[in-house]
Amino acid sequence: MRTTGKGSSGPRTTRFRRSAKSNRAASPKSRVGRARAIFPLAAERRTTMTSRERRCRAYGGRQGSGRLVERGNRQDDPCGVQLKRGCSGGGMIVNNFSLCYHNKLILAPMVRVGTLPMRLLALDYGADIVYCEELIDLKMLQCKRVVNEVLSTVDFVAPDDRVVFRTCAREQSRVVFQLGTSDAERALAVARLVENDVAGIDVNMGCPKEYSTKGGMGAALLSDPDKIEKILSTLVKGTCRPVTCKIRILPSVRKLEDTLSLVKRIERTGIAAIAVHGRKREQRPQHPVSCEAIKAIAETLSIPVIANGGSHDHIQGYLDIEDFRQTTAASSVMVARAAMWNPSIFLKEGLRPLEEVMQKYIRYAVQYDNHYTNTKYCLCQMLREQLESPQGRLLHAAQSSQEICEAFGLGAFYEETTRELHARRDELLARTPEEASEPAEDTSGVIKIAVKFDRRAYPSQITPKMCLLEWCRREKLAQPVYETVQRPLDRLFCSVVTVAEQKYQSTLWDKSKKLAEQAAAIVCLRSRGLPEGRLGEESPSLHKRKRECPDQDPGSPRAQEPGLPGELRKKPLVALGSGEESLREGR
């Protein structure tokens, strides 16, 4: 096995020449060093190494990573490269060390799977590095960075209030942000947006799915080496984090020549490592992975090569990971589907019972307020053939995080955790009354009720906002006007609706703008003694109108096109800044 190469990225990275194999027995000292490596079977190798290489292997595994804090500041330690000047964090502890990609167990980037709960679970079970799911540059550039003091996380929030990327201090030194991009400048802008909160930046050049390739991203980049070079060079020069990329084998009739030519060109950009999925763009998991191709790349390059694609044919347990690495001569192994099915694949003691793993995942999902649909999806991937079991049917029927917890016997945990989070939020709000108080303007004319919108209490196509709009049309009143604000501390929303010059507001703050508006509509309807569309209530005209346009919500942008009589008007969302306390009209 080749043991040389770049240990990490950064200004002190040194390129080593490969050492010749030696027939001499390893010394006791070197055997001790190798025993510290991440894979126990590595001790059987008989290769010569420089002292620097030996340190990289000794401190590159799970045992060694715990000593990086002590040894990482040494000038000659390639696994403890200091960050470039100017990289500092806000709201989280700054990670002072770069990543070493030698001898690592890595959780692969997986769409809808690689969210925070799964990444933390993989770290618990022994993964050294975890990749987030591919996130598109255009979407990330719309996000704002928010320090979530309630969850102790850093969130990147889209304009529609959806959390696109959430991370925490626990994973900061080991999480790699995978970026979907086809433009160097956009890629650099996103890297600079997230670099203080992650340990590395990876460019996706291997995803064959249409949602990635149609924008010239993913595997589509493999046909444009010039663009690849520009993107990677721009990132290497412009960010303080190590840069990597993930590729597939080129569909070349000249065997591997074109692929080897491409990876050499990629290496010259200065990246820290390269992950290779040993299949071609058009191939899928049922096709065999080409270990020979990965091995050829590993023997050609001097930077670490990360082998990927072995879940279907090679990796069913921890020891299989080391076998796959030996077969491919790679520096590290990246595991995707085998880790999705059971994240304890990284545990050297062997796989843990699936029930235990799933309960641990659910606990992380609740603690970090993961959206229940994402939690449900990941659990379904773990259950696989057990989806038709009684527990699988309960999971399939679950429509909230609470129901998921109850399906797995964690109802009490959900209640306790929810109370703790609410208490933490209330405590934070009490410390910052100027940001968290009710509107400071005179609100004596606002009718208030403590109410929230519960989707389960209404038919699938009926909402309180629809009922209120319909009533205003029948009474020939001006359409309802919603004014919504967001509280900066916990990012909750409150809305006031004006109907016939009277304002209505729920005193409870909601997780989204849409929920807050529905709550305000409920207050108005109840105050006037009007039906709000709940199950069992009669509203014939409303049902008739809904059938005519089943997909259109009067509160949606499509229902607000100018020129339509009786349209619903909404004023722009205004985020409350520090010290701003009133419900203002958007401009």
Salt bridges, closest charged atoms under 4 A:
ASP76 OD2 - ARG55 NH2 3.18
ASP76 OD1 - ARG74 NE 3.46
ASP124 OD1 - ARG170 NH2 2.57
ASP124 OD2 - LYS360 NZ 3.57
ASP137 OD2 - ARG186 NE 2.91
ASP155 OD1 - ARG166 NE 2.75
ASP155 OD2 - ARG491 NH1 3.19
GLU171 OE2 - ARG119 NH2 2.65
ASP197 OD2 - ARG145 NE 2.79
ASP226 OD1 - ARG265 NH2 2.36
GLU229 OE1 - ARG265 NE 2.73
GLU257 OE1 - ARG254 NH1 3.58
ASP258 OD1 - ARG254 NH2 2.08
ASP313 OD1 - HIS312 ND1 2.95
GLU322 OE2 - ARG45 NH2 3.10
GLU322 OE1 - ARG325 NH2 3.19
GLU356 OE1 - ARG352 NH2 2.97
ASP369 OD1 - LYS511 NZ 3.10
GLU403 OE2 - ARG456 NH1 2.81
ASP426 OD1 - ARG425 NE 3.76
GLU427 OE2 - ARG431 NH2 2.36
ASP454 OD1 - ARG456 NE 3.39
GLU470 OE1 - ARG545 NE 2.88
ASP490 OD2 - ARG425 NE 3.97
ASP490 OD2 - ARG487 NH2 2.84
GLU517 OE1 - LYS465 NZ 2.85
GLU517 OE2 - LYS513 NZ 3.03
GLU517 OE1 - LYS570 NZ 3.44
GLU532 OE1 - ARG526 NE 2.83
GLU532 OE2 - ARG534 NH1 3.79
GLU580 OE2 - ARG584 NH1 2.76
GLU585 OE2 - LYS571 NZ 2.88
